[in-house]
């Protein structure tokens, strides 16, 4: 963790302004989605929200579930193939999003 020495107050609507220098250094732009995270019940932070990353994690969990399920080996192979194609599509979408500056 890096301490910046910057202090911000919460306004009456519960908002906190992230200083411009920090937004610029982390490439956070107006309109970007940020997920709010709580660490050890004592710290609040923000991480970029990327639905494609969540979908990829869901694919990994689905693969694990399939491995333990009652599917035939051909069904399992086909499901794994579909999941891998989906994950590949997600990676391409994420790269294109980064190129376009979104």
C-alpha positions as CSV (number, residue, x, y, z in Angstrom):
1,X,0.0,0.0,0.0
2,X,1.2,3.5,-0.9
3,X,0.4,6.3,1.5
4,X,-0.1,9.5,-0.5
5,X,-0.7,11.9,2.3
6,X,-3.8,13.2,0.5
7,X,-6.9,13.5,2.7
8,X,-10.4,13.8,1.4
9,X,-13.7,14.3,3.3
10,X,-16.9,12.5,2.5
11,X,-19.6,15.0,1.4
12,X,-23.2,14.9,2.6
13,X,-24.2,12.4,-0.2
14,X,-21.4,10.0,0.8
15,X,-19.1,10.9,-2.2
16,X,-15.3,11.1,-2.1
17,X,-13.3,12.8,-4.8
18,X,-10.3,10.8,-6.1
19,X,-7.6,13.4,-6.8
20,X,-6.8,14.1,-10.4
21,X,-3.1,13.1,-10.0
22,X,-4.2,9.6,-8.8
23,X,-6.9,9.2,-11.5
24,X,-4.3,10.1,-14.1
25,X,-1.6,7.8,-12.8
26,X,-4.1,4.9,-12.6
27,X,-5.7,5.7,-15.9
28,X,-9.2,6.2,-14.3
29,X,-11.5,8.3,-16.4
30,X,-14.9,9.9,-16.0
31,X,-17.5,7.3,-16.4
32,X,-15.3,4.3,-15.6
33,X,-16.9,1.7,-13.3
34,X,-15.1,1.1,-10.1
35,X,-15.9,-1.8,-7.7
36,X,-15.8,-0.9,-4.0
37,X,-13.8,-3.3,-1.9
38,X,-13.5,-3.6,1.9
39,X,-10.3,-5.1,3.2
40,X,-10.1,-6.6,6.7
41,X,-13.2,-4.6,7.8
42,X,-11.0,-1.5,8.1
43,X,-10.1,-0.2,4.7
44,X,-12.1,0.8,1.6
45,X,-10.6,0.7,-1.8
46,X,-11.6,0.9,-5.5
47,X,-10.6,-1.5,-8.3
48,X,-11.5,-1.2,-12.0
49,X,-14.7,-3.1,-12.7
50,X,-14.2,-5.3,-15.7
51,X,-17.2,-7.6,-16.4
52,X,-15.0,-9.6,-18.8
53,X,-12.7,-10.6,-15.9
54,X,-15.7,-11.7,-13.9
55,X,-17.0,-13.8,-16.8
56,X,-13.6,-15.4,-17.2
57,X,-13.6,-16.4,-13.5
58,X,-17.1,-17.7,-13.9
59,X,-15.9,-19.9,-16.8
60,X,-13.1,-21.3,-14.6
61,X,-15.6,-22.2,-11.8
62,X,-17.9,-23.8,-14.4
63,X,-15.1,-25.9,-15.7
64,X,-14.5,-27.2,-12.1
65,X,-18.1,-28.0,-11.7
66,X,-18.3,-29.8,-15.0
67,X,-15.3,-31.9,-13.9
68,X,-17.2,-33.2,-10.9
69,X,-20.6,-33.5,-12.6
70,X,-22.3,-36.5,-14.2
71,X,-21.6,-35.7,-17.8
72,X,-20.3,-38.1,-20.5
73,X,-16.7,-37.5,-21.6
74,X,-17.9,-36.2,-25.0
75,X,-20.3,-33.8,-23.3
76,X,-17.6,-32.6,-21.0
77,X,-15.1,-32.1,-23.8
78,X,-17.7,-30.1,-25.8
79,X,-18.5,-27.9,-22.8
80,X,-14.8,-27.3,-22.2
81,X,-14.4,-26.3,-25.8
82,X,-17.3,-23.8,-25.6
83,X,-16.0,-22.3,-22.4
84,X,-12.5,-21.9,-23.9
85,X,-14.0,-20.2,-27.0
86,X,-16.0,-17.9,-24.8
87,X,-12.9,-17.0,-22.7
88,X,-10.9,-16.3,-25.9
89,X,-13.7,-14.0,-27.1
90,X,-13.6,-12.2,-23.7
91,X,-9.8,-11.7,-24.0
92,X,-10.2,-10.2,-27.5
93,X,-13.0,-7.9,-26.3
94,X,-10.9,-6.7,-23.4
95,X,-7.9,-6.0,-25.6
96,X,-10.1,-4.1,-28.1
97,X,-11.6,-2.1,-25.2
98,X,-8.1,-1.1,-24.0
99,X,-7.0,-0.1,-27.6
100,X,-10.1,2.1,-28.0
101,X,-9.4,3.7,-24.6
102,X,-12.5,2.6,-22.8
